[in-house]
Amino acid sequence: MLITRESDYAARILRELYHAGRERVEDICRNEQIPRQYSYKIVKKLEKAGLVKIYRGAGGGCELAREIGGITLFDIIAAVEGEFLLAECLGRGFHCSRYAKGNSRCRVHEELLRIQGLILKQLQEKSLKDIFERYF
């Protein structure tokens, strides 16, 4: 698992849309200091996840598709990064060599699974509205 710069940029895009309403991507990039080469790809991922609406043509731009109070950091990461995994062995269909040797459990796997659950819970706990209004 790696929370990349792309997730950071996505959070900044949503922050700008929360404060500005509908806005052109070029303006978001300027105001949030996001390189343009990343922004369109990220906005498309946010649109696909149902977090942003895109309007084309004159007067176009993008805006939030949902209330900011219903969006969490987890939603951003899931939209941009895909599956959230602390370790590769936590993914679906992963074949663990420890199980192949007849061991019934891998204690490291169990602990990573527990920690991942805690992290996911924290990422889902606060809305972006809570975060943006408290810190910005």
Backbone torsions as a table, in degrees:
resi	resn	phi	psi	omega
1	MET	NA	133.9	176.3
2	LEU	-144.2	118.6	174.4
3	ILE	-85.1	110.1	-169.8
4	THR	-90.0	175.1	175.2
5	ARG	-60.4	-29.2	179.0
6	GLU	-60.9	-39.6	176.0
7	SER	-66.3	-38.1	176.3
8	ASP	-61.5	-46.3	178.6
9	TYR	-62.5	-40.1	179.1
10	ALA	-61.9	-42.1	177.9
11	ALA	-63.0	-39.5	178.4
12	ARG	-65.8	-38.8	177.5
13	ILE	-61.1	-46.5	180.0
14	LEU	-66.0	-36.5	177.4
15	ARG	-62.3	-44.9	-180.0
16	GLU	-63.7	-42.4	179.4
17	LEU	-66.7	-33.5	176.9
18	TYR	-63.3	-43.1	-178.1
19	HIS	-81.0	-33.8	-171.9
20	ALA	-102.2	-18.7	-172.4
21	GLY	79.5	-147.9	179.7
22	ARG	-64.6	134.1	-177.0
23	GLU	-152.9	150.4	176.3
24	ARG	-74.7	147.4	-179.0
25	VAL	-58.9	-38.0	179.9
26	GLU	-59.4	-40.3	-180.0
27	ASP	-70.3	-37.8	176.7
28	ILE	-61.0	-45.9	-179.5
29	CYS	-59.3	-44.4	-179.4
30	ARG	-65.4	-47.9	-176.0
31	ASN	-69.9	-32.2	-177.3
32	GLU	-105.1	4.2	178.4
33	GLN	54.8	53.0	178.6
34	ILE	-109.8	129.8	176.8
35	PRO	-61.5	133.5	-176.8
36	ARG	-59.9	-32.4	-176.1
37	GLN	-63.1	-22.1	178.3
38	TYR	-94.4	-30.3	-166.1
39	SER	-61.8	-44.5	-177.0
40	TYR	-65.2	-40.9	178.3
41	LYS	-62.7	-41.7	-179.7
42	ILE	-67.7	-44.0	179.3
43	VAL	-60.5	-39.3	177.8
44	LYS	-63.4	-40.3	177.6
45	LYS	-65.6	-39.5	178.4
46	LEU	-66.7	-36.1	176.6
47	GLU	-65.7	-46.2	-179.8
48	LYS	-59.4	-33.8	179.8
49	ALA	-82.0	-2.9	178.8
50	GLY	79.6	20.3	-179.6
51	LEU	-95.4	-24.1	-175.4
52	VAL	-134.9	145.1	170.3
53	LYS	-107.4	138.7	178.3
54	ILE	-111.2	133.4	177.2
55	TYR	-117.7	130.3	-178.4
56	ARG	-98.9	163.3	174.0
57	GLY	84.7	-170.7	-179.6
58	ALA	-60.3	134.4	-177.8
59	GLY	75.7	12.5	-178.7
60	GLY	-75.6	-160.2	-177.8
61	GLY	130.7	-153.5	177.5
62	CYS	-143.0	160.2	179.1
63	GLU	-150.5	167.6	177.9
64	LEU	-64.0	138.3	178.2
65	ALA	-93.0	-16.9	179.8
66	ARG	-133.7	162.3	174.2
67	GLU	-62.4	137.7	-177.7
68	ILE	-62.5	-26.6	178.0
69	GLY	-68.3	-14.2	178.8
70	GLY	-104.1	9.9	-179.6
71	ILE	-115.4	135.5	-180.0
72	THR	-119.0	171.1	174.0
73	LEU	-60.3	-35.5	177.2
74	PHE	-59.1	-42.0	179.5
75	ASP	-59.2	-41.2	179.0
76	ILE	-64.4	-49.7	-177.7
77	ILE	-62.5	-42.8	179.0
78	ALA	-62.8	-38.9	-179.6
79	ALA	-67.5	-39.3	-172.1
80	VAL	-94.3	-42.8	-173.2
81	GLU	-95.0	-24.4	-174.2
82	GLY	91.3	-140.7	-176.5
83	GLU	-65.0	134.4	-178.8
84	PHE	-93.8	111.3	-179.9
85	LEU	-130.4	132.1	176.1
86	LEU	-75.6	-32.7	178.9
87	ALA	-146.1	154.0	-177.9
88	GLU	-58.4	-34.8	-176.1
89	CYS	-68.5	-10.0	179.1
90	LEU	-87.9	-6.4	-179.2
91	GLY	-78.0	156.5	177.8
92	ARG	-63.6	138.6	175.0
93	GLY	76.9	4.7	178.8
94	PHE	-71.6	132.2	178.3
95	HIS	-99.5	117.4	-177.6
96	CYS	-94.1	127.4	179.2
97	SER	-66.8	-24.2	177.5
98	ARG	-63.4	-40.0	179.1
99	TYR	-72.0	-30.9	179.7
100	ALA	-65.3	-25.3	-179.6
101	LYS	-87.0	6.7	176.6
102	GLY	93.5	-0.3	176.6
103	ASN	-71.7	136.8	-177.7
104	SER	-80.0	-27.9	-177.7
105	ARG	-143.5	152.7	171.1
106	CYS	-114.4	112.4	-176.2
107	ARG	-62.9	-34.4	178.6
108	VAL	-65.1	-44.3	178.0
109	HIS	-57.8	-46.4	-179.7
110	GLU	-61.0	-40.3	180.0
111	GLU	-70.5	-41.0	176.6
112	LEU	-62.9	-38.9	177.7
113	LEU	-63.1	-40.9	178.1
114	ARG	-63.7	-46.5	-179.3
115	ILE	-64.8	-42.0	178.2
116	GLN	-59.5	-40.9	177.8
117	GLY	-60.0	-40.6	178.3
118	LEU	-65.5	-43.4	179.7
119	ILE	-63.8	-45.7	179.2
120	LEU	-59.7	-42.4	179.0
121	LYS	-60.1	-43.4	179.4
122	GLN	-65.9	-40.7	179.6
123	LEU	-66.3	-27.5	-178.8
124	GLN	-92.3	-9.2	-170.6
125	GLU	-74.1	-45.5	-176.0
126	LYS	-107.4	141.2	176.8
127	SER	-78.8	161.4	175.6
128	LEU	-63.1	-32.1	177.8
129	LYS	-59.9	-45.6	177.4
130	ASP	-57.6	-44.5	-177.5
131	ILE	-69.3	-49.4	-176.8
132	PHE	-65.4	-39.0	-178.4
133	GLU	-76.8	-24.5	178.9
134	ARG	-82.6	-38.5	-171.3
135	TYR	-107.8	-12.0	-175.5
136	PHE	-126.2	NA	NA
